[in-house]
């Protein structure tokens, strides 16, 4: 281990960056997971109140938040948004808090019990990975540098130039006048990309990353067919025609009243009897939005119910007995404490959940359980959990009394009413509803598995999945819908434009560094190598390090005994190497996508001249607007002739003639099944680290990595997904082999996690995210 003289007492910038990443990654997901507890939200702090409260009492807010990272971002960014900031206090600590508490009390199922990565786990880990990136930006900030010249030349076919453009835009948003310029551009021109070459390249950067995210969610994850089917069902049920007819009403107040009656009126017998006075607090039925939720979740659980019913009705001698199935069904009705005890016994004894349930009910039930019966019981248990989850969600959102969901919608509409009135008077909202409907249709069509178009090596199934390039093309051809919406609102509603501009200029300040990231000898000094860290040492310098928290994290590390520092330093070095590898992989994936797009689209080649991004002596002049293409010169993007073949799918005529992005005649460059973004790998790490019960008694404990290709029985969309489902699962499993495995950094979290949480809470001079 070496003596204490060899242990460095300072960290390099690369090590500080790695340490910052480790601690924010762990803290963010720990806070997200804490909301399984119904009491966590009451300890969140403002705007949520402590429980219990006596009726009529003034709400009290906990001084210390149970989730300081999440609370800080919510308070400093979300609560200040125009419209949201006008929500009544009861929206947060009565309506929204009540819904969250009810969902926590419902005790929705765990991945450990089901033996498969569910939709909630997938989406929660994705949100956590994105949230931690935002939290790092707020905590560390972006250092102020020289002014960037967005009028310089950017080669939009090169990943390095897109990354440079994004960094330039972020810097100018924080320390320049770019916010004012973009709002002015939105009011004067029909596209934000007309602002400058830097804005065009940054838009490409955003589109590629957004395409990679939705591709991961709707193609690669095991639950991708299920989530796509869920989205498709909601899309079919939304009353677009009725909404557009209501929007035809000229008077804004009458229009809003009609929209509220359409979406929130209840037609149940209970509503009538309550209104007449014959009953009090009777179930007054569901409104239109709640009926959509109920229908979608009912369809969702149909396959799971069929799966459970088939096992119950099976007559074969190898099928589980009625007593065994009854024991499993009775277990679901037991209180949370019983479920936690059973889960703990399963972990301690390394037994499947079904075996633990039967053993705790009657040891004879487990003794007579064959291997075939165990598999069917596990499937039965998973199907019942899926049905129960959807029933509980429906109860919370659609059958609560008082109806917190409906009242929350009314609060939100009332808060945004002045804004809605202003937009309705000056902008034809029907056009944008049509655009949104068409985009969703196009999105669903692109996301569906294609037949016979796969160019992936080793794929012999005869089917192909959408590639990242497919989603890039989808977003590129539809981005003008967003630009047109922004242009109409910014040009026709100057009061709303100015309000959002002021909010953006004030909010962006939370990402500034209040003081320069430490460049003190302590932070930049090259430490003496140790025996443990001398192998494959990571780069010693990394721009930004931990930003504004660099000195605080350095102090936490320096205050540790030499022996403890020697234990955690190898893990920090390994994580620094891991981040460097991920960064290079992300850059290479972006370049691969750009190369493919350059060959499969008909876009003109971008310029290849590059210039420095530092300031020029004269202010830049606006770039001339590009010449309109054939589609934009003759057709409005809201015109019915804009849509391909008169359908709802918004495919531009110019884009429709482009080659299929999944086609690859040469076979030399397959389409991308992974996109850029280091957060995607951090998201996958959270999924892979999820604990899953063993598959057989005495077998090893499993993790999310072991069940990547497993689908919960009865999933809607999976039953009819066929080869598309198998392909999606296979791609998800195989594609991840390209990514490096993250190092074990548990010792770092154990040693420095509590101190970091203290920094975030402001208890140790960090200030952090403690925003009042």
N, C-alpha and C positions, 0 to 999 in steps of 0.2 A: 504493500500500500504506500510505502514511502513515509518519511518522517514529515512532521508538520511544516518544516521549512520549505518543502517542495510544493505545498498546496497554495495556489494563487489566492490572494484575498480580493482580487478584482476580476470582473468578467469583461471579455471583449464585447464589441457591439453585436457580433453575430451570436454570442452566447446570451446576451441580454435579450435579443430579439427572440431567440428560441425559448428562453425562460418565460417571457411575456406571453408567447403563444401557448405554451403548456398551461399556464395558470388561468388565462382567460378561457381556454377551451374547456377545462375542467369545471371552472366556476359557472360558466353559462349553462352547461348541460345539467349541472347539479341543481341550479335554480329552476330550470324547466321541469325537471323530474319532481321537484318539491311540490308541484301543484297537484299531484295525486292526493295529497293530504288536504282535506276540506278546510283546515285551519290556516293553511299557508297564505291564502288570499287575504284573510283578515289581518295578517301580520305583514302585509306587503307595504303598508304605509300609504300616504296620500297617492291617489285619490280614493283608496279603499279603506273602509273603517274597521276598527276592531270589533270583535264579537265577544260576548253577547251585548245587546243594547236593550234598554227598556224602551217601550213605545213612547215616541215623542221626545226622546232625549237627543241632545246634540251629539252627532257622531264624533268619535275620537279616533285619531290616526296614530298608528304606532310610530314612535320617533325613529326606530331602527328597522329598516326594511328586511324582510326575509329573503328578498331577491334584489340586492342593491344594483347589480348590473342591468337587469331588466327594468327595474324601477327608474333608474337614471335615464335610460334612453326614452322610456315612455314620457317622463316628465319634461325632459329637455327638448324633445323633438315632436312627439305625437300630440301631446296635450296643448301645444301652442298653435296647431294647424287651424286656419280660419274655418269656422263651422264647428270643429271639434271642441275648440276652446269655449264655445258658447253652450255646450251641453250642460244641463243642470247637474248639480252635485249628486242628486238621487240616481241619475243614470249610472254613475260609477259605483257608489257604495250600496245601492239597493238593487237596481235591475241587473247590471252586468255582474256585479259581485255575487248576487243571488244565483244567477245561472251557473257561474263557475263553481260555486259551492255545491250546488245540486249535482253537477256533473262529477265532482270529486266524490261526493257521497254515494253516487251510483256505483262506484268501484268497477269501472270498466276493465275488461280482461287484460292480462299481461302476456307479453310475448313468451315469457318463460313457461306459462301454462299451455299455450296453444302449440308450441313447437314450430312456429313460423313467424317471420317478420310481418306484422300486420300493417295496415294503412296508417293507423295513428302513430305507430312507432316510426314509420318511414317519414311521415310529414313532420313529426315533432323533432326528429334529429336533423332534418333539412332546415327547419326554422332555426334550430339552435346553432347550426353551422353558419348560417347567414347572420344571425343576431350577434354571434361572437365577433365576426368581422367588423360589424358596426360598432360594437362596444370597444374593440381595440382602437378604432378610429377616434372615438370620443375620449377614451382614457389617454392614449398616447399622443393624439393629434398629428397634424402634418406640419412639418417645419417650413418656415418661410424662406424662400430662396429668391433668386433673381427673377424678374418679370419674364414670362414666357411669350413668345411670338407665335400666336395661333395662325398667322398669315403665312407662315413658312410652308415648305413643301413636305408632304407626307406621302410616302409610298404605301398606298392602301392594300397592296398585295404582300406586304411584309409585316410579320407579327411584331417585330421590334418597333416599327413606326407606329402601329396601332397602340402599343403599350405606352410609347412616348407621348402620343397624342392624349391618351387618357390622363397620364400624369400631368401634362401641361394644362389640360382643362380643369382638373381638380385643383391645381395650384391657383389658377386664375379665378376659380369660383370662390376660393377661400381668401385670397389676398389681392385680387384684382377687381375689375368692374364687370366681370363676365355675367354675373346675374342680371344686372341692369341691361346689358347688351342683349342677352338671350330673350328677356321679356320684351324688349323693344323690337327684336327681330321677329318674335312670334306675332306681334301686332302689325308689323309692316309687310312681312313676307309669309308665303304659304308653307315654308319649310324651315325648321331650325337649322338644318344643315347648310342653308344659304349664308349663315353667319360667317364661316371661315373654313379653310381646309382642315384646321385642327378640329373643329366641331364635326365635320364629315367623318374624319378618321375615328374620333371618339365614339360617334354613333355606330360605326362598324364594330368597334370593340364591345360596346354594350350589347348589340344584337347577337354577336357570336356567343357571349357569355350567357345571355338569356336563353338562346337556343340550346346551349349545352345543358342548362338547368332543366328546361321542360323536357328535353330528350331523355335525361336521366329519370325523371319522374314518370313520364308516359310511355317509355319504351324499355328501359333497362331494368327497372325494379321488378321484383316478382309480382307485385300487385298492380303493375302497369295496365293490364287489360281490365282489371276491376275498376281502377280509377277512371279509365277512359270511358267505360260503360256507365259509370256513375255520372260523369260529366255529360255524356250523351243523353241520358234520361232526364237530367235537369234541364238541358237545352230544349228538349222536346216539350217539356211541360210549361216553360215560361211563356206567358201570354203576350208575345211581341205585337200581334195585330191589335189586341185590345189596348195595350199601352200606347201604341201609335195613334189609335183613334182618340184616346183620351187626351193626348198631347195636341190634338187639333184644336182644342178649346182655346180661344184667344185669351180669356181672362185667367190670370195666373192663379188667383184664389179658387176659382171654380175648378180649374184643372187639377190643382193639388187635392181639393176635396174629393173630386172624382177618382183620382189615383188612390187615395187612401181608402175610399169605399171599395174600390176594386180589389185591393190587396189585403185589407185588414178587416173587412166586415165579416161577422160570424153569423152563420145561418142555423146553428144548432137549436134544439128545443130548449135547452138550458138557458141560452141567451134570451129567448123570448120570455120564459118564466121568471128569470131574474129581473127583466125590464118591467114586467107587469107587477112584480112583487110577490108572486106565489112562492118563489124559492129565494134563497140567499146563498151566494157563492157556489151555486151548482155548476157542474161542468157545462160551459156555454159553447162547446164545440170548437172547431178550428176555423181560422181564417184562410184565405187563399194561399198565402205563403206557407203556413203551417201544413196545409193539405199537400202542398208540393213536397215538403220535407217528409211527411208521413208516407206518401206514395213511393218516393224514391227509396226510403229505408225499408218499406215493406217489400218492394221488388228485390231490394238488396238481400234481405234475409230469406227470400223464398227458396233459393237453392240450398241454403243451410238447413232449412226446415225439412226439405225433401230428403236430404242426406240423413238427418237424424231419424226421420220417420222410416226410411228404408231399413236402417239398422234395427229399429224397434220391431218391425214387422217380419224380420228375417226368421225363417223356421229351421235353417240348417243346424245340424248338431255342433258345428264349429262356431256358431254365433254366440254372443254373450247372453247370459241368462237375464231374465227380467229383474231378478234381485240385484244383479251387478249394475244394470242400467239405472235402476231406481236409486241405488246408492249414489251414483254420479249425479243424477238429477237433483237429489236432496242436498247434495253438497253445495250446489249453486245458490240455494236459498239460505244458507248459513251466514252468520254475520262476518264482517271483515276480519275480526280477530281469528276466527276459525280458518279462514282462507290464508292468512299470514302464517299461522302455525303450521298448516299443512305444507305451505311452500317452504318454510324453514326446515321441516322434517325431510322434504324431498331433497333439498340441497345438502343437508347433513348426511343423509343416508345414500346419496347419489342414486335416487330412485325416480322413475317417471312419475308425473303427477297422478296419473290414473292408478298406478300401483299404490301410491301413498294414500289416495282417497279410499280405495277399497280396504286397505289394511286398517285404516283408522275407523272404518265403519264396521268391519267384521273380518278378522284374519282368515276365516275360511273362504271368503270371497276371493282373496288374493291367491290362496293356496291352490284353488281350482281353476285359476286363470291360465289358459294356454297362450301360446305366442300369437296365434291368429286372433283369439279373442281380445288380447291386449291391443293389437293394432286397431281392431274395430272399436274398442272402448275409447281409445285415444281419438279416433276420428269423430266418434259420437260426442265426446267431451268438447272438442274444438268447435263442432257445429253448434252445440248448445250455447257455448260462450259467444259465438257470433250472433246468434238470435237474441240472446239476452242483452248484448251491447246495444243493438239497434233498438230494441224495445225501451231500454233505459234512456237513450238519447231522444227518442220520440216523446217519452213521458216528460222529460225536462223541458223540451222546446215547445211541445204542442199540447200538453195536458196538465200544466201546472195551474194552480189557483192560489194566489193571483197570477195572472198571465204576464210574467216578467218579459217574455220575448216580444209580445205585441206592444207592450208599453215602451220597451227600449226602442223599437222601430219608430213609434210615434215621437219619442223624445228626439231621435236623430233627425227626423223630417222637420220637426219644429225648429231645431237648431240651424238647419241648412235652408230654411224657408226663404229668408231674404235673398240668399244666393240663387236659389232655384227660381224665384220670381224674376230676378234680374236677367238670368240667362234665358228664361222662357220668353221674355218680352223681346229679346233681340236676336235669338238664335233658334232656328228650326230644329228642335231636338229629335224630330221623327227621322231625319236623315241619319243622325248619329246612332239611333237605335237600330236602324236598318244596317248600318255599317258594323255595329257590334254583333248583330245576329249573323251577318255574312261571315265575319271573321271567325266566330266560334264554329260555324259549319265547316269552313275551310280548315280550321285547326283540327277538328275531329277527323275529317277526311284524310288529312296528311298523316295523322297519328295511327290510322288503321294499317295493319300489316299489308304489305304489297306482295303480290304473287309473282314468283319467277323473276324478281329483279335484284336479288341479292348478289353482291359482288364480294362478299366476305369469304376469305379463304377457309376451307374446311367445312363450309356449310353445304350439306348435301340434302337438306330438307326440301329444297325446291321452293322455299319462301324467303322473303326478305323483309327486314324491319326498316322503318324509316331511319335515316341517318341524321347526324347533326346538321349536315348540309341542307337536308330537306327543311328543317326548321329555320335555318338561316334564310333560305330563299322565301319561306312563308312570311317571316317577319319583315324582310326587305320589301316584298311586294305589297305589304299591308301597312307599312309605317306611315304612309301618307294619310291614312285614316286618323292616326293620332295627331299628326302635324296639322291637319285641317281643323280638327276640334280645337286645338290650342290656338290656332290662328283666328278662328271665329270668336272664341271667347275673349282673347286678348284684344282684338280689334274692336269688338262690339260692346264689351263690358269693361271699360277702363277702371271702374271702381274695384271690381273683383280682381282684375289684373294687378293693380297697385297693392291691394291687400295681400295677395300671395307673394308678390315681390318683396314687400316689407318683411313678411314672415320668413322667406328664404334667406334674406340678408341677415336677419337676426339669428336664425337657427344655425346657419352655416358656421357661426362663430364657435360652436361647441367642438368643432373639429380642428380649430386652430390650436397651436401650441402657445400657451400663455407665456412660456419662456423657452428659450432655445434648448433643444435636446442636449444633454450634457456632452460637452467635448472636453471635459476636464481630464487631467492626467489619469484619474482613477478609472474613468469610463473607457479611455482610449489606450491605456497602457497595455502593452503586450505582456500577458502573464507568463511566468516560467512554466514550461511544459512539465506535466507529471507523467509518471509511468502509465497511468490509465488513459490520459488524454493525448498522448504523443502519437497515437496511431490514427492515420487518416484524419488529421486535424481539420476542422471546418475553417472556412474563411474567417479571418479575425476581424474584418470590418464589414459591416452591413449598414447601409444608409438607414437612419431613423432609429436603429436599435429598439428600445422600448419607448421612444418618444419622451413625453413629459414625465413618464414614470421611471425613466432610466435610473435616476439617482436614488429613487425610493427602492427599486428592486435591488440595486447595487448594495444599498444599506442592509436590506434583508439578508442578502447573501453574505456580506462581510460580517454581520453579527453572529453568524453560525460558528460553532467550534470547528477547528480544522478537520477533525475526524468526520464530522457531518458533511462538510464541503467536499471532502474526498469521496464520499458516498454518492453525492448527487451530481458532481461535475461530469462523470462519464455519460450519464443519462442526458444532461444538457447538451454535451458535445454531439451525442448520437442524434438528438432531435434537431440540432442545427444542420447536420449533414442531411437529415431527412427532409427538412424544409428546402434546402438548396436543390435536392433532387426533384422534389415536387415542382419547384418553380421552373426548372429546366424542362420537365415533362409537360407542364402546362403551356409553356411557350412553344414547344415542338408540336403539340396538338393543335394549337391555333394556326401555326404555319401550315400544317397538313390540310386543315380545313380551307385556308385561303388558297392553297395551291389547287385543291379540287374545285373550288368555286370559280377560279380563274379559267378552268378548262370546261366547265359544264354550264356556264351562263353566257349570255350574250352581252354582258356589260362591257363598256369600253375599257381598255387597259388603263390603270391609274398611272399617275406620274411617278417617275423613279428618282427624281431629284430630291435630295434631302438637305436641309439647312439646320443650323443650330437653333435651339429653342429658347435661348436667352434673349433678352430684350434688345430691341433696336432703338436708335435714338429718336425716331419719329413714330407717332402713333400709327397703327396699321389702318389701312383703308379697307372698307368692306369689299369682300369678294363679289364679283358679278354673279348674278343668279344664273344657273345653268339653263341652257336652252331646253324648252319643254320637249318631251318625247312625243311620239305619235299618240299615245293614250291620253296624256295630260293636255295636249293641244286641242283635242276634239271632244273629250268626254270628261264630265265631272265624276269624281270618285264616288259620288252618291247617286249618279244616274243609273237607271235600270240597265242601260246598255253597257255599263261598266262591268257588270257581272258576266261571267262566262256562260254562254248559252242560255241566259235568262235564269240561271239557277241562283241559289243563295250563296254559293261559294265565290268569294271575291278573288278570282284569278285574273290578273291583267292579261289582255290579249297578247301583249309583248312577252309576258312571262310564260304564257301557255305554250308558246312555240319553242321554249327552251328545252334542251335535252333533259331526260329524266336524270336527276342527280345521282341516283343509285346505279345507273347504267355505267359500265366500265368496259368498253370494247377491248382495250389493250390488256386489261387484267393486271396492270402493273401497280395501280394505286387504288386500293379499296376505299370506299367511303368511310367516314369517321364514325365510330360507335362510342367515342368519348370526346368530350370537349375540354377547353381550358377552364381553369379555375381551381386553385388550391383548396378552396373550401369544399369542393366536391369530394376530394380525398379525405378531408377531415370529417365530412358527413358519413362517408363509408366507414371510417374508423369507428364512429359511434355505433353504427349498425353491427359491425363485426364484433365489437366488444360486448354486445348484449348477451346476457346469460340466458341459456335455454336448457330445459330439463333433459336428462339423458333419454335415449330412445328405448333402453331396456334396463331392467333392474341390475344394479351393479356396474352398469356401463359408465363410461366417462361423461363428465359434464360437457355440454356443448356450448357453442357461442353462435352469434349471428353469422359468422363466416361459414359455419358448418351447415346452416339451413338456408343459404342463399337461394337454392333451387327448389325450396319447399313452398308449396302453396297451401294455405288453410283450406280444408274441405268446404265445398259449397259456395265458394266465392262467385259472385255474380260476374259474368264475363269470362271466368275461367272454364266453366263447363262447356261453353261453346267456342272457346278461343282456339282450340285445336293446335295446329302447328305454330300459330302465331304466339301462343302462350309459351310453348316449349322453347321457341326461338328466343323470346324475350328473356326467359330465365337463363337459358344457356349463354346468351350474350353477356348478361349481367355477371354470371359466374366467371366466364372465360376472360372477359375484358379486364377484369380487375387484377388478373395475374401480371399485367404490365406495370402496375403500380407497386412501389416499394412498401414493405410492411413497416408500420410505425414502430419505433423502439418503445420499450417499456419504461415509462416515466413515472410510475406510481410512487417511487421514493421521493421524487421532486414534489409531487402534490402533497404527499404526507408531511414533508418537512416545511414547505413554504406556503401551502394552501391557506392555512389559517391567517398567516401574516398578510397574504395578498388580499384576502377578504377584508381584513382590517383597513388596508389601504383604500380599497374601493369604498368602504363605508365612511372614510374620512377619520377613522379613529386613531390613525398613526401619522397624521400630518399629510396624508396623500391628497386629501380633498376629494379626488376621484369624481364619482358620479352623484355625490350627495347634493342634488339640485332641489331646492325648496319649491 
